[in-house]
Every structure is written in structure tokens, then in C-alpha cells.
Amino acid sequence: MMKEWTVVVVGGGYAGIHAVKAVWKQNAAEAGDRKLRILLMDPNPYHLRKVLLFKPAVGEDPITVPWNRLLPESASFVQGNACKVNASAKQLEYQNAEGQIEHVAYDALVISIGSVAREAEAGLGGITLSGKEAASRIKEQWMHNMRAARLEDKAEERQRLLTAAVAGAGITGIETASELAYAMKEEAVRQGLNPAEVRVHLLNSQDRLFAEGPVKASRKLEEELGKCGVAVHHRKKAVREDNGSLRLSDGTTLPVGLTVWTLGLVANPAVRSLGLPVTDDGRLLVDESYRVHNSQGVYAIGDCAYIVDPVSGEAARMTCKEAIPQAQRLGKIMAADRSGSPAPRHKQVMDGFTIGLGPGRGMTWTRKWGLDIIISGNLSYKIKRFVWDYASMLKS
């Protein structure tokens, strides 16, 4: 009778779904003596397209995908939260959708539970873009402001209601600010308001935007944001929003109807409860082939893993463009470990980013042959849409 090889993948984000696909493809290519059983575990009954979290804040576009659209027929979905890993017994303890504790045995375990948005401290006002519910509240707030502005006679108060601020100017902040400006201007026209009065402020604590790229890419990005109606403020942080006034780190204030916090990512706090070795900032310690330290048969990829390039010594960033190649490489690594042959090692991805700037707008930067290549406008937006769909294994 053919032996069964059970692989459990915990986390159905970008790293997780691509890991399932990679393991399945590798097993099909090998045609070995073991029948493959893949279990994907995630708290949600769907795949969440996390890089599109700003979409529910500005419109109606769906950002979830049913599991049956993504998983191969040989894979099963289990809704639950991983609780603890018993690496010596090769057993995972988890809480199912009904809140009951269950256990599942595995031959190989992949931890890909990703990251969560860094929340603004309680009492600072505004809304952190942390999930679908928060995004919906953001939309409700600015839509309410629009309706109130239509009835407001005082020019100063109407202007405040038509003003939003995005605190945090990473890629999520940039994309959120540009989409918000576009959506608010469109709604202003529908409400009979002057779209020129809509203002969106982007607060950047650094000297320039997009520190990952060259200065000329930063300048181009700021220029494109200006065309979208977004004003960028460098070397300024949001401190606190109170009664429609946003206080900044330089002591000045902005009258706003809405503040959105986009403060970056931190490793999923659930990582610390698994009983596996972690870094001080809560990421799983792995070797150059994604094996979790002192935990045979356990691998980790994506935002929840501390992965260091063996050549450059640089740690991988928390981006889906890093996680997907890791997942694709993991299939070959796991096959090599099963056969006892040398496993592939982690490699850095090519320098390059594509940033969406609202419908039909974007900026793409890559470095090739020592040259900085920058593309903007509709072509860049098409590239971005392709990247979004590819990350979720959807056809553009």
C-alpha cells in the first residue's frame, strides 16, 4: 500500500498558498512511492488579499478568494488557529473554528502565518488600517464626512470634513493615500461638492519617500502623488488626533475629518506561542533553507520568519515579492531533505518595486545592469494589477 506523506501548511497568505502549490507540483514531478496529503490551515474561511486592504476603505472591490479556487484537489482546508508545535512528536495543536482544541500529525510542517499591521496606541484617535473591518470603518467615516460637508455652510469646517491624513508613508501608506484621494474626489462630484477642495495629507517621518530606491525614484513618486491630489509632508509624524485636529511632531496641527494609520508590519504575535525558537522581534529562527532551528521537519517562510541571505548577510523584507520565491524554493528544499540530497539555499530577490497610485496610475522601479529603470502611468498600474493577481494565484 502506498505510504502517505502529510504536509501541514499553517497560514493561507501569499507565502502559504504558494507553498501548497510548490509542494504539490514537486511531489507530482517526483512520482515517488508516497501519496501526498496537504492540509492548509487558516483562521479565515477564505484567502485574504492583504496587500489590497485599502480597497474596502475606498470602494466595493472584493479582496477575498474562496479556498476552492486556489487549492489543488489533493489539498484540504482546515479552519483554525495554530496553538503549539510538538516538534519531537511531529504534532500540531490547534483551535478549530468552534473553539475546541484538536491535534494533527504531520511529516512536514510549514509555518507561514505572516505579519499583522502595527497598531497605533490606544487613545491616539484615527483608525489603523489593520483588516477588513477597519477598512470598512475608514470608508464609513469619510463618506459620513462627505454628507456632512454638503450641508455645511462654514467654509473652514467644510474644508476640514473634506480633508484626510494618512500617517505612515511606506508602500501601504502611499497606496492608501492615493486611492483615498481618488475615491473622495469621485464622491465629491457625486455629492455636488467641489473635488478641488478634497485634500489628502501623507505624513512621512523620513527625509524622502521610498528609501528602498534611488532619489530620482522618490522624486518621481512624489510628483505622481501630487497629480493624484496627495500632499506629502517629510520629517513629520502624526502624534494624536483629537476633535478633528491632528497634532504633528513639529508642534503644528492639521484640521482633518479622518486620520488613517499605516505604521508598517510586525510578525504575527501568534508566532511566540508556538514553542519554537524566535528572534527578539518575534520571528522564527531559520537556516538558509528555511528549516526552523532545532525542530526537525518544521519550516518557516514569509513575514513570520527571520531569513538571512547567506551571501549578502541581509535579512529578507516583509513583502509578498519576497515570500513567493521563498515558497517556490521550499518545494525543492523539502524534496531534497526527504531524499537526503543537498537543498537549495535562500537567494535575495531582484531589486524592484511597483506601487499603485489609484486607478490607472502607478510607478515601477527596478535596477538592471546597474541602471535605474522607472515606469509610471497606466503601464505601471497594469504591472501592479498583474502582481496583485499573481500573488493570489489569480489570472489577470
C-alpha positions in Angstrom: 0.0 0.0 0.0 1.3 3.5 -0.9 2.5 5.4 2.1 1.0 8.8 2.8 3.2 11.9 3.3 1.3 14.6 5.3 2.3 18.2 4.9 0.6 20.8 7.0 0.8 24.5 5.9 -0.2 26.9 8.6 -1.3 30.3 7.2 -3.0 30.9 3.9 -1.5 34.2 2.9 0.7 34.7 -0.1 3.5 32.5 1.3 1.1 29.8 2.3 -0.8 29.3 -0.9 2.3 29.3 -3.0 3.9 26.8 -0.6 0.9 24.5 -1.1 1.3 24.8 -4.9 5.1 24.3 -4.8 4.9 21.1 -2.6 2.1 19.7 -4.8 4.0 20.4 -8.0 7.2 19.0 -6.7 5.5 15.8 -5.5 3.8 15.4 -8.9 7.2 15.7 -10.6 8.8 13.1 -8.4 6.1 10.5 -8.8 7.6 8.8 -5.7 6.2 6.0 -3.5 4.3 8.2 -1.2 0.8 9.6 -1.6 0.7 13.3 -0.8 -1.7 14.8 1.7 -1.7 18.6 2.1 -3.6 20.4 4.8 -3.8 24.2 4.7 -4.8 25.8 8.0 -6.0 29.4 8.3 -8.3 31.3 10.7 -10.4 32.7 7.8 -12.7 30.7 5.6 -11.1 32.5 2.6 -7.8 33.8 1.3 -7.4 37.4 2.2 -5.6 39.6 -0.3 -3.8 41.6 2.4 -2.0 44.0 0.1 -5.4 45.2 -1.1 -6.7 46.1 2.4 -7.2 49.7 1.3 -9.8 48.6 -1.3 -12.7 48.2 1.2 -11.7 51.7 2.6 -12.4 53.3 -0.8 -14.8 51.1 -2.7 -16.6 47.8 -3.1 -13.9 45.6 -4.7 -13.8 42.1 -3.1 -10.4 41.2 -1.5 -11.2 37.6 -0.5 -10.9 34.4 -2.6 -12.6 31.1 -1.8 -10.1 28.3 -1.0 -11.6 26.0 -3.7 -10.4 28.5 -6.3 -6.8 28.3 -5.1 -6.0 24.8 -3.7 -5.3 21.7 -5.8 -7.7 18.8 -5.5 -5.3 16.9 -3.3 -5.2 19.7 -0.7 -7.7 20.1 2.2 -8.6 23.2 4.1 -8.9 23.3 7.9 -10.2 26.5 9.6 -8.3 27.1 12.8 -5.6 28.8 14.7 -2.3 27.0 15.4 -1.5 26.9 19.1 1.6 24.8 19.8 4.1 22.7 17.9 5.4 19.5 19.3 8.4 19.0 17.0 9.7 15.8 18.6 6.3 14.1 18.2 5.6 15.9 14.9 2.2 17.1 16.1 0.5 20.4 15.8 -2.1 21.6 18.4 -4.7 24.0 17.1 -8.0 25.6 18.0 -10.7 24.8 15.5 -13.5 27.2 14.2 -15.7 26.2 17.1 -13.0 27.0 19.7 -12.1 23.4 20.5 -8.6 22.1 20.8 -7.5 19.5 18.3 -4.3 17.8 17.2 -2.9 16.9 13.8 0.1 14.8 13.0 2.5 15.8 10.2 5.5 14.6 8.3 6.5 18.2 7.4 5.1 21.4 8.8 5.3 24.8 7.1 4.7 27.9 9.2 3.6 30.9 7.1 1.4 32.9 9.4 2.8 36.2 8.1 2.5 39.6 9.8 -0.1 42.0 11.1 -0.4 45.7 10.9 1.4 47.7 13.6 -1.5 49.3 15.6 -1.5 52.9 16.7 -1.5 53.2 20.5 -4.9 53.3 22.1 -6.3 56.9 22.6 -4.4 58.4 19.7 -7.5 58.8 17.6 -7.9 57.8 14.0 -8.2 54.3 12.5 -5.4 51.8 11.9 -5.7 50.0 8.5 -5.4 46.6 10.1 -8.1 44.5 8.5 -11.3 44.4 6.5 -13.4 45.7 9.4 -11.1 48.7 10.0 -11.1 49.4 6.2 -14.9 49.5 6.3 -14.9 51.9 9.2 -12.5 54.2 7.3 -14.9 54.3 4.3 -17.9 54.9 6.6 -16.0 57.8 8.2 -15.1 59.7 5.1 -18.5 59.0 3.4 -20.2 60.5 6.5 -17.8 63.5 6.3 -18.8 64.0 2.7 -22.5 64.1 3.5 -21.9 66.5 6.4 -19.8 68.7 4.1 -22.6 69.0 1.7 -24.8 70.5 4.4 -22.0 72.7 6.0 -22.2 76.4 5.4 -18.9 77.3 7.1 -16.1 77.1 4.6 -13.5 76.2 7.2 -15.5 73.3 8.6 -16.4 72.1 5.2 -12.7 72.0 4.3 -11.9 70.0 7.4 -14.5 67.5 6.6 -13.1 67.1 3.1 -9.5 66.5 4.4 -7.9 63.2 5.4 -4.4 62.3 6.6 -2.5 59.1 6.2 0.1 58.6 8.9 2.9 56.4 7.7 4.4 56.6 4.2 5.5 53.1 3.4 4.1 51.4 0.3 0.8 50.7 2.1 0.5 54.4 3.2 1.3 55.6 -0.3 -1.2 53.4 -2.0 -3.9 54.1 0.6 -3.4 57.9 0.3 -3.6 57.9 -3.5 -6.7 55.6 -3.6 -8.3 57.7 -0.9 -7.7 60.9 -2.8 -9.2 59.4 -5.9 -12.3 58.0 -4.2 -13.0 61.1 -2.2 -12.8 63.3 -5.3 -15.1 61.0 -7.2 -17.6 61.1 -4.3 -17.3 64.8 -4.1 -18.6 65.1 -7.7 -21.5 62.8 -6.9 -22.4 64.8 -3.8 -22.3 68.1 -5.8 -19.1 69.3 -3.9 -16.0 70.8 -5.4 -13.5 67.9 -5.9 -10.6 70.5 -5.8 -11.4 71.0 -2.1 -10.6 67.4 -1.3 -7.2 67.2 0.5 -5.2 64.1 1.5 -2.0 64.6 3.5 0.7 61.8 3.6 2.9 62.1 6.7 6.4 60.7 6.1 8.8 60.5 9.1 11.8 60.0 6.7 13.7 62.5 4.6 12.2 61.2 1.4 9.6 58.6 0.2 10.7 55.1 -0.9 14.0 54.9 0.8 14.5 51.4 -0.8 15.0 53.0 -4.2 17.2 55.9 -5.6 16.5 59.6 -5.0 15.1 60.1 -8.5 12.5 57.4 -7.9 11.5 59.1 -4.7 11.1 62.4 -6.6 9.1 60.8 -9.4 6.8 59.1 -6.8 6.2 62.4 -5.0 5.4 64.1 -8.4 2.9 61.4 -9.2 1.3 61.6 -5.8 0.9 65.4 -6.4 -1.0 64.6 -9.6 -3.3 62.3 -7.5 -4.0 65.1 -5.1 -1.8 63.9 -2.2 0.4 66.4 -0.3 3.5 64.8 1.2 5.0 66.1 4.5 8.5 64.9 5.1 10.2 64.5 8.5 6.8 64.7 10.3 5.0 62.2 12.4 1.3 62.2 13.5 1.2 62.4 17.3 -2.5 62.4 18.1 -5.9 63.2 16.5 -8.4 64.9 18.8 -11.7 66.5 17.8 -10.8 66.9 14.2 -7.3 68.3 14.9 -4.2 66.2 14.1 -1.1 67.2 16.1 2.2 66.6 14.4 5.7 66.0 15.8 6.8 69.5 14.9 4.1 71.1 17.0 1.8 72.1 14.1 -1.7 70.8 13.6 -3.8 69.8 10.6 -7.6 70.1 10.6 -8.8 66.7 9.4 -12.0 64.7 9.1 -10.2 61.4 9.1 -6.8 60.0 10.1 -5.6 56.6 8.8 -2.6 55.0 10.5 -0.4 52.8 8.2 2.6 52.1 10.5 4.1 49.1 8.9 4.1 45.4 9.8 5.2 43.2 12.7 5.5 39.5 12.8 2.2 37.7 13.7 2.2 37.7 17.5 0.9 34.1 17.4 4.4 33.0 16.4 5.6 33.4 20.1 3.0 30.9 21.3 4.1 28.0 19.1 7.0 26.9 21.3 9.6 27.3 18.5 12.8 29.5 18.7 12.2 33.1 17.8 14.1 36.4 17.5 13.7 39.3 19.9 11.1 40.8 17.5 9.1 37.6 17.3 10.2 36.0 14.0 11.1 32.3 13.7 14.8 31.5 13.5 15.5 29.5 10.4 18.6 28.4 8.5 19.4 29.3 4.9 17.0 26.6 3.7 14.1 27.8 5.8 14.4 25.0 8.4 13.4 26.1 11.9 16.2 25.8 14.4 16.2 22.6 16.5 12.8 21.5 15.0 13.2 18.6 12.5 10.6 18.7 9.8 9.5 22.2 10.6 10.0 25.1 8.0 9.0 28.7 8.1 8.8 31.3 5.3 7.4 34.8 4.7 7.0 37.6 7.1 7.0 35.4 10.2 10.5 34.0 9.5 13.8 35.7 10.0 15.6 34.7 6.8 19.1 35.9 6.0 20.7 35.8 2.6 23.8 33.6 3.0 25.8 35.7 0.5 25.0 39.3 1.4 24.0 38.8 5.1 20.9 40.9 4.5 17.5 39.9 6.0 14.5 39.4 3.8 11.9 42.2 3.9 8.3 41.7 4.8 6.8 41.8 1.3 4.9 39.3 -0.8 7.5 39.6 -3.6 10.0 38.0 -1.1 7.6 35.4 0.3 6.5 33.9 -3.1 10.0 32.9 -4.3 10.7 31.5 -0.8 7.6 29.3 -1.2 8.6 28.2 -4.6 12.1 27.3 -3.4 10.6 25.5 -0.4 9.1 22.7 -2.5 12.6 21.8 -3.8 14.1 22.1 -0.3 11.6 19.8 1.2 12.1 17.3 -1.6 15.9 17.4 -1.1 15.5 16.9 2.7 13.4 13.8 2.0 15.9 12.3 -0.3 18.9 13.3 1.7 20.4 15.4 -1.1 21.8 19.0 -0.8 19.0 21.5 -0.5 18.7 24.9 -2.3 19.6 28.0 -0.3 17.8 31.2 0.1 18.5 33.9 -2.5 17.6 37.6 -2.5 15.0 38.8 -4.9 15.9 41.3 -7.6 15.7 45.0 -6.6 12.4 46.4 -7.8 9.0 47.6 -6.6 5.7 48.6 -8.3 3.5 51.0 -6.4 -0.1 51.6 -7.2 -1.3 55.2 -7.2 -5.0 54.9 -7.7 -6.9 53.6 -10.8 -4.7 53.8 -13.9 -1.7 55.2 -12.1 1.4 53.7 -10.7 5.2 53.8 -10.5 7.6 50.9 -11.2 11.2 50.9 -10.3 13.8 48.3 -10.9 17.6 48.2 -11.1 19.0 46.2 -14.0 22.6 46.2 -15.5 23.5 48.9 -13.0 20.7 51.2 -14.3 17.6 52.5 -12.6 14.6 51.9 -14.7 11.4 53.9 -13.8 8.0 53.4 -15.4 4.9 55.4 -14.5 1.3 55.9 -15.5 -1.1 53.3 -16.9 1.6 50.8 -17.9 2.9 50.7 -14.3 -0.7 50.3 -13.0 -1.2 47.3 -15.3 2.1 45.8 -13.9 0.8 46.4 -10.4 -2.5 44.7 -11.1 -0.7 41.7 -12.6 1.5 41.5 -9.5 -1.6 41.7 -7.2 -3.3 38.9 -9.1 -0.1 36.8 -9.4 0.4 37.0 -5.6 -3.1 35.5 -5.1 -2.7 33.0 -7.9 -5.4 34.6 -10.0 -5.5 35.2 -13.7 -5.2 38.9 -14.7 
